[in-house]
Amino acid sequence: MLLFPDVIEDGLDFRCHFYANHRWFFVLGALLAPIDAMDTLLKGRAHFISQGPLYVVTLLLVCVLNIAAASTRRERFHAFFAIFFLIYLLAFISINLRLLA
């Protein structure tokens, strides 16, 4: 619903549609990092620091890669971004779950 048009016409090229409308999606993704950082800081500076350096790296990666994805139409970058981000987030979650145990 968010990435595809309301009415899907026969012969619609989804690749062309994606690259014509992809910027807003990645700009929203880039905004998640500073919003999350502000939310974490509202819980206190000690709480923010307790998240560790990997948290800050993750926020920077999310922001920078989403801005890059919003500004480029290169298919190779978008393919890399999708695979890298999935693997990175799974690794980030597993590291944090291991720390909680």
Secondary structure, DSSP 8 states (H G I E B T S, - for coil): --SS-SS--TT--HHHHHHHH-HHHHHHHHHHHHHHHHHHHHT-HHHHHHT-HHHHHHHHHHHHHHHHHHH---HHHHHHHHHHHHHHHHHHHHHHHHHH-
